[in-house]
Structure formats: structure tokens, C-alpha cells
Amino acid sequence: MPDDNWSPVGVRGVFGRSPIVLACEHASRHIPVELNNLGLDEAARISHAAWDPGALHVAEKLCDLLKAPLIFGGVSRLVYDCNRPPEASDCVPARSEIFEIPGNAALTDQEKDRRFALVHEPFHTTLANAITQQQRALAEPIVLVTVHSFTPVYHGERRSVEIGYLYDTRSDLSEAACTTEQTKGQYSAALNEPYGPGDGVTYTLRKHAEANGLSSTMIEIRNDLILTQEAAHSMASHLAGVLRTALASLSRSQEGRSTS
């Protein structure tokens, strides 16, 4: 795809100070100009189908508060969804939620492979390198935290959960964070809600954390709670406290196992 001043991945923050690496796969709704907006009108291009509204503002503030590096996506998930494996049918979706995606409808394997090389590979290579760099810089275990948002209403049904902590098979960090949420009582929190592994959303966790024996969690935030930058920053402050408490709990559990 010709250059229109876009990048498939961005990096923010400092390395070597925090045991956390942050990722935000669906940070952007940018569609490169040569793709002609994928045939979509403005309503579709700014909708949740194209990105996770508010997620990047939360992730950026978490990056600052936790002194953790952040790896974030630079193009719309409708161009290529970096939180899907390349064999998934919806890594380049022909339909997303209520929208048909004309620019993806008759995509050749060659064009799909091209988008994979231009979007997926740089994002995941950058994230893998960030995790490796943190592991080398710190003597303690690294954890991966990914940040997403979801719609309050989906297919006509109101979602009561406000924050979800998702995991694939390793649940320790998600459970510690969700327990902390429930103790605080500020938000309605749940494990593997409103999505779970069966929905195909835990690819990044599997690829970069579970495959390397690392704890991880995917944070899903209901997007009506983070519509403004101020609200997103407030949520980030809350989540920073939750993550600090959850990590301390994990550390105590690991110390207990090592001395038993």
C-alpha cells in the first residue's frame, strides 16, 4: 500500500521500569487512502466496527501512570485485525457487526497476504520485541495487558458488565484483577465477558503471553464509560490501581508457593 503517512504500529513509554507491557490492537480507525475507505460511509468508519473508541486514551494514560511501554495499532481493524490469527475468517472481515465491508468482499489471497505483511507482521514483531526487552531489563516476571472497549448495546441487547477481564487458558492475572474490582465495588466486573476465548478474541494473549509462560489479561471496557478523554483518564487511574493490587497479589501467591 502506498505511503500516506500511516504506520501499522506505534510505540509509547519507557522500557525497563515496569513489569507490565501494554498493547492496544484496535487503537486506530485510520484506513489508508488507496483503499478508498473500503467503500464505507462515515458512520461505519467512525463506529466500533472500525476501532475501539476510547481504548487508546485509556492505554496511553496507563502507560504514563504505570511507566510501562505501550504498543498500539495504527490502522483500522477493518483493514487487518491484529487480534486475529491469519487463518481466521474475520482477520479481514467482509462484514462487521451491522456493516458490510465492500472493500473486503472479494479480496484475493494475494491482497490478504499483502495486508498481513504490512499490518500484522510489524505490529506483532514490535510487541514481541517489547516483551523481550522488558524481560531482559527486569529481574521479575513480565505480564501482558491488552486494552479494548466494547459497545453498551449489541444486537439490541444491553450489556450490564462494565469491565471484563479476559483470558485464554491462564487465568491468574485476570482472576486477581477481577477479584480486586469486585472488592472495590466501583464497576460491574466479570471474567471472560462480554467476550471469551470461544469468540476468537484472545489471539494476542496466546501468541505473546501464554506461549511464553507469562501471565496476561485482556481488559474490555464498556465504551460509554470512556467517551471523553477526561473519562478515559479517570478509568485509566482506576485500572492502574487495580493492576498494581492484582500484581501484588500474584507476587504474594508465587512467594507462598516457592516457600511451601
GICOR-V268759 format. One record per pair of residues at least 4 apart in sequence whose ideal C-beta (glycine too) atoms are under 7 Angstrom apart, sorted by the first residue. I is the first residue (numbers start at 1). J is the second residue. If there is no record, write none. Layout:
I,J
I,J
This chain:
1,32
1,34
1,118
2,34
4,32
4,33
6,30
6,32
6,74
6,75
7,74
8,74
8,75
8,118
8,119
8,122
8,123
9,71
9,73
9,74
9,122
9,123
9,126
10,72
10,74
11,69
11,71
11,126
12,60
12,63
12,70
13,63
13,68
13,69
13,70
14,67
14,69
15,69
15,133
15,134
15,137
16,134
16,137
16,138
17,67
18,66
18,67
18,68
19,138
19,140
19,141
19,142
19,143
19,247
20,66
20,68
20,143
20,145
20,243
21,68
21,69
21,130
21,131
21,134
21,142
21,144
22,59
22,62
22,63
22,68
22,69
22,70
22,145
22,147
23,71
23,127
23,144
23,146
23,204
24,55
24,56
24,59
24,70
24,72
24,73
24,146
24,147
25,73
25,82
25,83
25,146
25,204
26,51
26,52
26,55
26,73
26,77
26,83
26,148
27,51
27,55
27,56
27,59
27,72
27,73
28,51
28,73
28,74
28,75
28,76
29,45
29,46
29,50
29,51
29,76
30,74
30,75
30,76
31,35
31,37
31,38
31,45
31,75
31,76
31,78
31,79
32,75
32,79
35,79
35,103
36,103
37,45
38,78
38,101
38,102
38,103
38,104
39,102
39,103
40,44
40,45
40,99
40,101
42,46
43,47
44,49
44,50
44,99
45,50
46,50
48,52
48,53
48,151
48,223
49,78
49,96
49,97
49,99
50,76
50,77
50,78
51,76
51,77
52,148
52,149
53,149
53,223
54,58
54,149
54,223
54,226
54,227
54,232
55,59
55,147
55,148
55,149
56,60
56,72
57,61
57,226
57,229
57,232
57,233
58,62
58,147
58,221
58,226
58,232
58,235
58,236
59,63
59,70
59,72
59,147
60,64
60,70
61,65
61,232
61,233
61,236
62,66
62,68
62,147
62,236
62,239
62,240
63,68
63,70
65,236
65,237
65,240
66,240
66,243
69,130
69,134
71,126
71,127
71,130
73,82
73,123
75,79
75,119
77,81
78,93
78,96
78,101
79,115
79,119
80,91
80,92
80,115
80,116
80,119
80,120
81,90
81,91
82,119
82,120
82,123
82,124
83,201
83,203
83,204
84,88
84,90
84,91
84,200
84,203
85,91
85,203
86,91
86,116
86,120
88,200
92,104
92,107
92,112
92,115
93,101
93,104
94,101
94,104
94,105
95,99
95,100
95,101
96,101
101,105
107,111
107,112
108,112
109,113
110,114
111,115
112,116
113,117
114,118
115,119
116,120
116,121
117,121
119,123
120,124
121,125
122,126
123,127
124,128
124,207
125,129
126,130
127,131
127,208
128,132
128,208
129,133
130,134
131,135
131,142
131,144
131,208
132,136
133,137
134,138
134,142
135,142
138,142
141,214
142,214
143,173
143,214
143,215
143,216
143,247
144,205
144,208
144,209
144,214
144,216
145,216
145,217
145,219
145,243
146,204
146,205
146,218
146,219
147,219
148,218
148,219
148,220
149,220
149,221
149,223
149,226
150,194
150,220
150,222
150,223
151,223
152,158
152,159
152,222
152,224
153,157
153,158
153,159
154,159
159,194
159,222
160,188
161,188
161,190
161,193
161,194
162,187
162,188
162,189
162,222
162,225
163,181
163,187
163,189
163,219
163,220
163,221
164,190
164,192
164,193
164,194
164,220
165,174
165,177
165,178
165,189
165,191
165,217
165,219
166,174
166,192
166,195
166,196
166,201
166,202
166,217
166,218
166,220
167,171
167,174
167,192
167,205
167,217
168,197
168,202
168,205
168,206
168,210
169,210
170,210
170,215
171,175
172,176
172,215
172,250
173,177
173,215
173,216
173,217
173,246
173,250
174,178
174,191
174,217
175,179
175,191
176,180
176,246
176,249
176,250
177,181
177,217
177,242
177,243
177,246
178,182
178,189
178,190
178,191
179,183
180,184
180,242
180,245
180,246
181,187
181,189
181,242
182,189
186,238
192,196
194,220
195,199
195,201
195,220
197,202
201,218
202,206
202,218
203,207
204,208
205,209
205,210
205,216
205,218
206,210
206,211
207,211
208,212
209,214
209,215
209,216
210,216
215,250
219,239
221,225
221,226
221,235
223,227
225,231
225,235
226,231
226,232
226,235
227,231
228,232
229,233
230,234
231,235
232,236
233,237
234,238
235,239
236,240
237,241
238,242
239,243
240,244
241,245
242,246
243,247
244,248
245,249
246,250
247,251
248,252
249,253
250,254
251,255
252,256
253,257
254,258
255,259
256,260
